[in-house]
Amino acid sequence: MSFLSRFVLKLSHVMYRISGVLLIAVMFIVLGDVITRGLFTASKGALDYTFRGGVELVSYGLLFLVLFALPYVVCRAQVYVDLFVESFNQRFMSILAAIYTFGFCLLGTAMTIRFIEASLRVAETGETTQDLLIPMWWLYAISAIGTAVLALRALFEAIEQFNHKEGIK
């Protein structure tokens, strides 16, 4: 494994951990939003502890949660149907896995290009989110980083799967 491959693996693991933290944060944001809306409704508007931007925090939190988890699990997420692959030899299964994983490389590359284009476009216009006024180019740039790591990780995994002589695990 090359230095770059190990670096991408470690970076994807860090992103995976961040994804777990985001999952917990999103859970608490939703819980807090439900509780404060319930208090508002129960008190007929006398207790207004609702907060703006909860929907934005959850939606962008979920976006980053998925984009940060994908690079680490890209090679672990393949499901094989034994009925179809039981007669294949291990080398052929390795090649199929490499092709499938390389598809994620292509997907990550395409998404990275589109997120970079979107980031540059909205940076010129100064577009922000509706409630929290977060600059949209930040969100697109962070998304581009997540998809770029996905593309690199999938590329290195596909190469490793293709070169693996005994087959996949």
N, C-alpha and C positions, 0 to 999 in steps of 0.2 A: 504494500500500500504506500502510495507516495505521500509526501508531506501535505500537499493540497487536499488529497483525499481524506487524510486523517483530520486535517483542520475543518473541512466541511462536515465530517461526521461529528466532531466535537461541537461545532457551531449548531448543527441541527439538534444535538442533544440539549444544548442550552435553550434553544428555541422551544423544544418540546417541554422543558420544565416551565418556561414562561407561559406556554399554552395552558399548562395545568393551573398556574396561578390565575390566569385570565378566566378559566372556567369557574374557579371559586369566586372571583370578583364579580363575574356576571351573575352568578347565583345570588350573591348578597345584594347586588343592585336590584335584581328582580324582586327579591324578598322585601327589601326596603320600600320599593315602589308600591308593591301590593299592600303592605302594612299601612303606609302613609295615605294611600288612596282609600283604604278601608276606614281609617280614622276620620278622614275628611267626609266620607259618606255617612258614617255612623253619627257624627256630630252635626250633620246637616250644614257643613261648611264652617263651623265655629273653630275647629282645629285644622289649620291648613299647613301641614308639614310636607306637602308634596314638593318635589324638586323638578326643575326643568332639566331636560337632557337625558333622562333615564332611557328613553327609547334609543337615542343615538349611542349612548354608552354601551348598551346591550348589543345593538346591531354591529357596531364597529369592533366591540370586544369579541363577538362571535366570528367576525371576519378574520381577525388576527389569530384567534384560537385555532381555526381550521388551517390557515396558511402557515402557522408556526408548527403545527403538529405534523403536517404532511411530509416534510422532508425526512423526519426521523423514522416514520412508519412506512415509507414508500415501499420498502422491500419486504416488510412483514405483513402487508395487507392483502397479499394475493391468496385467493381462495381457489383450490383445485377440486374438481369433481372427480372422485376416484373412478367412477364408472367410465369416464372418457380417457383418463390418463394412466390407468393401471397397466395398459399394454405398451406404453411408451418407455423407451430406455431412458436412463438418467441423463445422458448427454443431450438428447432431444428435448427433454423437459427443461434443462438448463438454457438451451437456446431459446425456447419459447418464453421462459421467464425473462431472459435478457431483452427480447423484443418487446414484451409487455412493459417492462420497466423503462425501456428507452422511450416508449410512448409517453410516459410521465415526464421525461426529459423534454420532449417536444412540447407538451402541454405547458410545462413550467416556463419554457423559453418564450412561447407565444404570449402567455399571460404577463411575463416580465416586460416584454416589449410594449404591450398595451398599457400596463400600469405606468411605465416610464413616459409614454406619450401623453397619457392623461395627466400625470403629475406636471409635466412641462406646460401643457395647455392651461390648466387651472392656476398654475403659478403666475402666468401672465395676466389672468383676469382677476386674481385675488379672491376667488370663490371660497366661501366658508360653509361650515355646516349650519343648519337652520337654528338650532337652539343654543348650542355651546360656542358657536363662532370659531371653531377649530379650522385652521386653513386646510382645505381639501388636499392640497399638494403633499402635505405631511402624510396624510392617510394613504394616498396613492404611492408615495415613495416607500413607506414602510411595507406596504403590500408587495411592491416590486422586489424588495429585499427578500421577503419570504418566498416568493415564487422563483427568484434567482437561485436561492439555496436549494429549493426543490429540484430545479433543473440540474444543478451540479451534482447533487446527491444521487439523483436518478441515473445520471450519466455514469458516475463512478460505480454504482451498483450494477448497472447493465453490463459494463465492461467486466466487472468481477464475475458476474453470473455467466457471461459468455465464455470466459477463460477457465471457469471451474470445470474440471474434467469429470468429477464423480457425480455431478448433478446438484440439485438444490436440496436444501434441508427442509 
